Every structure is written in structure tokens, then in C-alpha cells.
Amino acid sequence: MCHSNCGHKWGGCTPSLVVKILLIIGGINWGLVGLALLVGNGGNWNVVNLLLGSWPVVEGIVYVLVGIAAIVKIFGCRCKKCMAACGTCEPENKVEGGM
């Protein structure tokens, strides 16, 4: 995962891409749950529950995977491929011809 604002949004390893996809799914799901609460219509807008509600174990696994993805995102991926994705980027505070 890119650790700066260089624009390498999807660069890196496959697990890093999976983490990003899981976080997008989790973010959209919780956004819809919150929107349903604000609208107050009492409907179930939990997409994961709607799709996997008949398989509670699978639904639970999806929630756990999204939680693990959040933890991985907090600490960042330190594999060689992810670190190399930003290897060409200049640090934000680097000054040309600097010290």
C-alpha cells in the first residue's frame, strides 16, 4: 500500500488489493445501514445480510474479513512489492539538491 499521496492507488500486492476491495464493501455496507437508520423506514439495507443472511456463518466470515482488512490497512503492507510501488515516489519533504 502506498504510504504517501503519490497516486499509486491500486499498486502493490494482491493481498493489498483484496484489503482495499473489502474496505470498499464494508464502507458501502455500513453507509447504507446508517442511511437506513437516518431515513427511519425500518428497512434492512445491510447488503451483506441481504445477500448472505441465509448463511450466517458465511456472513460472519465476511464481517471478520472486513475487520481484518481494516487492521491490515492501519498497519500497512510491508511486502517488497508494496514498498516498491512507492519506491519511485519522492518523499513529500524532500528538497531537490537538498542537504
N, C-alpha and C positions, 0 to 999 in steps of 0.2 A: 504494500500500500504506500502510496506516495505520502511523504511526511511534510510536504510543503505545498505551496499554491502554484505549482508549476504546470498544472493542466493534465497530468498523467492520471486521468480519472479511472481508466479501466486497465492500466498497465499492471503487471505483476503476475503472480502465480494463480493457478486455478482455484486453490482454496480462498484466496483473496477475492476473486470474482464471486465465488459462492457466498462468501460473507456479505458482500455488497448486495447481492440479489436477495438474500434472506432478510437483510435490514430494510430493503425497499418493501418487501412483502409485509414484514412486521409493522413498518411505519404506516403503510396504507391501511392495513387492517385496524390498527389502533386509532388512526384518524377517523375511519368510518364508524368505529364504536363510539368515539367521542362525539361525532356529529349526530349520531342517532340519539345519544343522551341529550344533546342540546336541542334537537328538534322535538324531542319528547313524544315521539309517536309510539314508543314501546316496541318497535320492531327490532329484529335481530339483524344488525348489519355486520356482524362478525363473520367475515368471508371464510376464514379458516374453519370456523364452526359450521357454517352452512355447507361447505364442501366436504368436510371430514367428520361431521358430527355423529354419523352412524358408526364411525371407527374411533372411539375415544382415545385409544392407545396411540393411534397414528396422530391424532390431533395434539395430544400431549407431547409427542416427539417433535412435532413442528414447533410448538412453543418453546421447548427446551433448546432446539437448534437455533432459533432466533435469539434466545438469551445468550447462548454460547457465542453466536456471531457478534453480539454487542460487546461481550468481554474481549473477544479477539480484536475487534475494531479499536477498543480503548487502548490496548497494549500495542497494536500494530503488528504486522507480519515482518519478521526479521530474516526471511529466507533470502538467498542470494539473488533470486530473480526479482523480488520486490525491491530490494535495496538497489539493484542495478537499474531499475526503471527510473529512479531519480538520480542515478549517477551522472547523467549528463546535465542535470539542472544545476544552476549556480545557486549557492545559498543566498537567501534574501539580503543578508547584511554584508555580503562580500563586495568589496570595492575594487574596481579594476586598477591594476598597477599598485595595489594597496600594500599594506605592511607585510 
